[in-house]
Amino acid sequence: ERTEYQRKTLHQILIDVPRTSTSSSIFHHEVVQRALERVLYIWALRHPASGYVQGINDLVTPFFAVFLASHLPQDRPHQAEDVEALPAYALAQVEADSFWCLSKLLDSIQDHYTFAQPGIQRMVFKLKELVARIDAKLYAHLQEQGLHFIQFAFRWMNCLLMRELSLDLILRVWDTYLAEYGGSEDEPNEIGDGFAVLHVYMCAALLVRWSDELQKMDFQELVVFLQHLPTSGWSNKDIGELLSQAFIFKHLYHHAPSHLVNS
């Protein structure tokens, strides 16, 4: 029999999984949703310090999509029916690999999901400092309108832009994050610094991309715009430009904290 903690955890996961990656029919398939539920539930039980937090359901989907694609037709868009044709061993392999990769990712950013989520609070603060340095006019306008960075950037950090970009573009972004070297020569980070470090610069590049438009908006318009970014028509070219800008910002500011305000 499950404990109260286990019941609450499972209840929240069962609520969140159907909302996961609503743009892809694959994730609406019952077999896929049951697999995601198992991955998230087992991960939560193995990590009681944080437990399951809303948003983690989004983070497993890029891994699941990549591993699932290797078993599906490559000559056309994937359909829910393709999942039904897969043998049980293939789905079990996708589920296991997704669990392992999600675990490695979250191990590298676990303080994002512990009590009060200090990792996310820290990243939002870094973003605020960065924007103040990169685009002082935009920063001043946001301050004048009373818009706090936590009001829009919390989700950017919590879900790693999963809700701002299409799954195809997220795969491009995460591929770059995973390729980022992290740690020291003696103690390298297995998953690199992309998700903890480069991501902040990516968010800065994303925000200042619309600087001119944002500076013409009042508080309510800012909130609506930043919670529904117009990225639905973006291509790999757009995301490539954004990543390039993020790398430039990182090169300029990451090892020069004195350039940031209040440093």
C-alpha positions in Angstrom: 0.0 0.0 0.0 1.3 3.5 -0.9 2.1 6.1 1.6 0.4 9.5 1.7 3.5 11.0 0.0 3.4 8.4 -2.7 -0.3 8.9 -3.3 0.1 12.7 -3.6 3.1 12.3 -5.9 1.3 9.9 -8.2 -1.8 12.0 -8.2 0.1 15.1 -9.4 1.9 13.1 -12.1 -1.4 11.7 -13.4 -2.6 15.3 -13.7 0.5 16.6 -15.5 1.3 13.8 -18.0 -1.8 14.4 -20.2 -0.7 18.1 -20.5 2.8 17.1 -21.6 3.9 18.1 -25.1 0.4 18.9 -26.4 1.8 19.7 -29.9 2.8 16.1 -30.5 0.2 13.4 -31.0 2.7 10.7 -29.9 2.5 12.0 -26.3 -1.3 11.6 -26.3 -1.0 7.8 -26.8 -2.0 5.8 -23.8 1.1 3.6 -23.9 3.4 6.6 -24.0 1.6 8.3 -21.2 1.8 5.2 -19.0 5.5 5.0 -19.7 6.0 8.7 -18.7 4.0 8.1 -15.5 6.3 5.3 -14.5 9.5 7.3 -15.3 8.4 10.3 -13.3 7.0 8.3 -10.4 10.1 6.1 -10.0 12.4 9.1 -10.3 10.4 11.0 -7.6 10.6 8.0 -5.2 14.3 7.7 -5.7 14.8 11.5 -5.1 12.8 12.3 -1.9 14.8 15.5 -1.3 13.0 17.2 -4.1 10.3 14.7 -5.1 8.2 15.4 -8.1 7.8 19.1 -9.1 5.5 20.3 -11.8 7.6 21.0 -14.9 9.7 17.9 -14.6 7.2 16.1 -16.8 8.2 18.5 -19.6 11.9 17.6 -19.2 11.6 13.9 -20.0 9.9 14.5 -23.4 13.0 15.4 -25.5 14.8 12.3 -24.3 11.7 10.1 -24.9 11.1 11.6 -28.3 14.7 11.0 -29.5 14.8 7.4 -28.2 11.3 6.6 -29.6 12.2 8.1 -33.0 14.9 5.5 -33.5 12.2 2.8 -33.5 9.8 4.7 -35.8 9.6 5.3 -39.6 12.1 7.9 -40.7 10.4 8.8 -44.1 7.3 10.6 -42.7 5.9 12.4 -39.7 5.3 10.1 -36.7 1.7 9.2 -35.9 0.2 7.7 -32.8 -0.5 4.5 -34.7 3.2 4.0 -35.2 3.5 3.5 -31.4 0.9 0.7 -31.5 3.1 -1.3 -33.9 6.1 -1.3 -31.7 7.1 -4.4 -29.8 7.0 -4.3 -26.1 10.8 -4.6 -25.7 11.3 -1.5 -27.8 9.0 0.6 -25.6 10.7 -0.8 -22.5 14.1 0.2 -23.9 12.8 3.8 -24.7 11.4 4.1 -21.2 14.6 2.9 -19.5 16.9 5.1 -21.5 14.6 8.1 -20.9 14.7 7.5 -17.1 18.5 7.2 -17.1 18.9 10.5 -19.1 16.3 12.4 -17.0 18.1 11.2 -13.9 21.5 12.5 -15.2 20.0 15.8 -16.2 18.2 16.4 -12.9 21.3 15.3 -10.9 23.1 18.2 -12.5 20.4 20.8 -11.5 18.8 19.2 -8.5 18.7 22.4 -6.5 16.2 23.7 -9.1 13.6 21.3 -7.5 14.4 21.2 -3.8 12.5 23.3 -1.3 12.2 26.9 -2.4 14.0 26.0 -5.7 17.2 27.9 -5.0 18.8 26.9 -8.2 16.0 28.6 -10.2 16.0 31.6 -8.0 19.8 32.0 -8.6 19.4 31.7 -12.4 16.6 34.3 -12.5 18.8 36.7 -10.5 21.7 36.1 -12.9 19.3 36.8 -15.9 18.2 40.0 -14.3 21.8 41.1 -13.8 22.7 40.2 -17.3 19.9 42.1 -18.9 20.7 45.2 -16.8 24.2 45.1 -18.4 23.3 44.0 -21.9 20.2 46.2 -22.5 19.9 49.0 -19.9 17.0 50.6 -21.6 14.9 47.4 -21.6 15.9 46.7 -18.0 14.8 50.2 -17.0 11.5 49.9 -18.8 10.7 46.6 -17.1 11.5 48.1 -13.7 9.4 51.2 -14.5 6.4 48.9 -15.4 6.8 47.0 -12.1 7.5 43.7 -13.9 9.7 41.4 -11.9 11.9 38.9 -13.7 10.5 36.0 -11.6 7.1 36.7 -13.1 8.1 35.5 -16.5 11.5 33.9 -16.2 10.7 31.3 -13.5 9.0 29.1 -16.1 11.9 29.6 -18.6 14.2 28.2 -15.9 11.8 25.6 -14.4 10.9 24.0 -17.8 14.1 24.9 -19.7 12.1 26.7 -22.4 10.1 23.6 -23.2 6.9 25.7 -23.2 8.3 28.5 -25.3 9.7 26.5 -28.2 8.5 23.6 -30.3 9.9 20.1 -29.6 12.1 20.2 -32.8 13.7 23.4 -31.7 14.2 22.2 -28.1 16.1 19.2 -29.5 18.5 21.6 -31.2 18.9 23.7 -28.1 19.4 20.7 -25.7 21.9 19.2 -28.1 24.0 22.3 -27.7 23.5 22.3 -23.9 24.6 18.7 -23.7 27.8 19.5 -25.7 28.9 22.2 -23.3 31.9 21.2 -21.3 31.4 21.5 -17.6 33.2 21.2 -14.3 37.0 21.0 -13.9 39.7 18.7 -15.3 39.7 16.8 -12.0 35.9 16.7 -11.6 34.1 17.1 -14.9 30.4 17.3 -14.8 29.0 14.4 -16.7 26.2 16.4 -18.3 28.1 19.6 -18.8 27.2 23.2 -17.9 24.7 23.9 -20.6 21.6 23.5 -18.6 22.9 25.4 -15.6 25.0 28.1 -17.2 24.5 28.5 -21.0 20.7 28.4 -20.5 20.8 31.8 -18.6 22.5 33.4 -21.6 20.0 31.8 -23.9 17.2 33.3 -21.9 18.9 36.7 -22.1 19.3 36.4 -25.8 15.6 35.5 -26.1 14.5 38.5 -24.1 16.6 41.2 -25.7 15.6 39.8 -29.2 12.3 41.7 -28.7 13.7 44.7 -26.9 12.2 47.3 -29.2 8.7 45.8 -29.0 8.9 45.3 -25.3 9.9 48.9 -24.6 6.6 50.0 -26.1 4.4 47.8 -23.9 2.8 48.4 -20.5 2.7 46.0 -17.7 -0.2 43.9 -18.8 1.0 43.7 -22.4 4.4 42.7 -21.2 3.0 39.8 -19.1 0.9 38.5 -22.0 3.7 38.8 -24.5 6.4 37.1 -22.3 4.0 34.3 -21.4 3.1 33.6 -25.0 6.2 34.3 -27.0 5.6 34.4 -30.8 8.0 31.6 -31.6 5.5 29.2 -33.3 6.9 30.0 -36.8 10.5 29.8 -35.8 12.9 27.6 -37.8 16.3 26.1 -37.0 17.8 29.3 -38.5 16.1 31.4 -35.8 17.3 29.1 -33.0 20.8 29.0 -34.4 21.0 32.8 -34.3 19.7 32.8 -30.8 22.3 30.2 -29.7 25.0 32.2 -31.4 24.0 35.3 -29.4 23.9 33.3 -26.2 27.5 32.1 -26.8 28.6 35.7 -27.4 27.0 36.8 -24.1 28.6 34.0 -22.3 32.0 34.8 -23.7 31.6 38.4 -22.7 30.2 38.1 -19.2 30.6 34.6 -17.7 34.2 35.1 -16.6 33.9 38.8 -16.1 31.4 39.2 -13.2 32.6 42.7 -12.5 30.8 43.7 -15.7 27.5 42.8 -14.1 25.6 45.2 -12.0 25.8 44.9 -8.2 28.9 42.7 -8.5 
